[in-house]
Amino acid sequence: MNRRLIAIGLRRARLIEHAAREREDLAQSLQSWAKPLGVIDRCVGAVRYLIARPPLLAGAVLVFTLLHPRSASKWARRAWAIWRGYRWLTQKAAV
């Protein structure tokens, strides 16, 4: 019985060591993703900030429209097309 417990303890120690090595390898491989994910995280934060403040977003759109009417028109058409595509996809997915 004692040998069996020793064998189980040794196997457990090897597994713990193996898991620690795998965690270190994973951390090293994900290190290259830290900067791109940080940028995405900041962008998501900025979008959440703007969504929480609709008057600020409306003011920014108004200023952009007044300064660049042609660009605003192009972006409005693109946004409308994206919205229609989204609605079409959600309706097709619901069926």
N, C-alpha and C positions, 0 to 999 in steps of 0.2 A: 504494500500500500504506500509506503514511504517513497519508493522509487517512482511510482506512478505520479505522486504529487510533485516530485522533483521534475519529472519529465513535463508535466503540465505547466509548472512554473517557468521552466526553460523555454517552452514553446510560447508562452504568454510574453516573456521578455523579448523573444525574437520578433513576435508580431508587433509589439509596441515600438520596437526599434525600426522595423520596416515601415510602419505607419508614419513615424516621425520623419524618416527619409523621404517618403512620398509627399508629405506636407511641405517639406523644404523644396523639393523639386517643383511642386505645383506653384509655390510662392515665387520661385525664380522664373518659371515660365510665364507667370502672369505679371511680372514686373514690367514687361514691355507694354502691357495694356494700361498701366496706371495713368499715364498722361492722356491718352485718348478718352478713357473713361472719365477722367476728371473734367475734360472739356464738355463732354456730354452731360455730366452731372451739373455743371454750371449753367449750361443751356436750359436744362429742365428747370432749374431753379429760377432762371430769368423768366421763362414762360409762366411758371406758377405765380411769380410776382406780378406779372402783367395781368394774368387772368383774375387775380384777387383785386385788381384795381382797374375796373372797366373805364372810368373817366380818363385815366392816364393813357390807356390804349387808344381810346377814341381821339384824344387830343393828338397823339403821335400820328395816327392815320390822317387826321385833318391837316396837320402841318405837312406831312408827306404829300398829300393830295394837292395842297396849295402850291408847294414848291415844285413838284414834278407831276403835272396833270397827265401827261402821256404815259409815264411809267405807272402811275396809279391806275390808269385805265387798263393797261396790260395786266397788271397784277390782279385787278378785280376780275377780269375775264378768266385768268388762270384759276383764281380761287373759286369762281363760280363753276368752272368745268370740273375741278377736283371735287367740289361739293356734290355736283350732280353724279359724278362717277361713284362717289362714296354711297350716296343714297341708292343708286342702282344696285351696287354690290350688296348692300345690306338687305334690300328687298329680295334679291335673288337668293341670298343665303337663308332668309327666313322661310322660303318656300320649300 
